[in-house]
Amino acid sequence: MSGHSKWSTIKRKKGVNDAKRGKLFTKLIKELTVAARSGGDEEANPRLRTVVQNAKAANMPHATIERAVKRGAGEDADVTYEELVYEGYGPGGVAVMIEILTDNKNRTVPEVRHVFSKYNGNLAENGSVAWMFEQKGLIEIDKTAIGEEELMMAVMDAGAEDINDEEEVFEVISSVPSFETVKQALEENRIQFNQASLVRLPQNMLAVKGKEVEQIITLLEALEDLDDVQKVFSNFDIQDEELQNLMV
């Protein structure tokens, strides 16, 4: 799981500037709209409840959240998003998976292919790298809010599989079926979390070093900057000293 964690760590350390926050809001609005298709009631729609929690954690204005939910629930039928998954390879042969929400696939595919080509990667056929990843639930909790032992007691009986110590946060990993149960356990224990989502964790890591590290990070950042890209996952692994160099 270290490849996923390293990518998360890199993004956290680089922080969120105003431009990145605008991109994040765009992605969250799309996700809110799609999640609300199954109904605008958070209690009856776990996916929507999760996205609303993530939007609030990102300090999205309440009015913006409400508009996106109403749009998805049917009050604005002019916008329809399609959920897609693309696969590819980056520098050094690392695997890359991309989750997409788009209202125009004919626009999205060329954009994604262009980014891969520009940064020494290539878009691949469906199924090329998906077998290297497993879908899991991931919940991030600020380490200042709770100790690891207390957190473990709160979530393990609810179905959590692992807890990763990632410097500023704990990452609680669960199976997809246990994801909502683990979230509920946190809420019942009044443990606040930064964000929660379903992710694709790599099962086998590919070690990279030197120039390829920067090339991979540049590719992943460029992909995440695309408006239609929601999440990017990769199986790269790097040494801690190289991670520190990236932060300089």
PyMOL commands that set and color helices and strands:
alter all, ss='L'
color gray80, all
select helices_A, chain A and resi 2-14+18-38+46-57+62-75+91-93+105-118+130-132+148-158+179-188+211-225+240-247
alter helices_A, ss='H'
color red, helices_A
select strands_A, chain A and resi 82-89+95-102+122-124+133-142+160-166+169-174+195-202+206-207+229-234+236-237
alter strands_A, ss='S'
color yellow, strands_A
deselect
rebuild
show_as cartoon
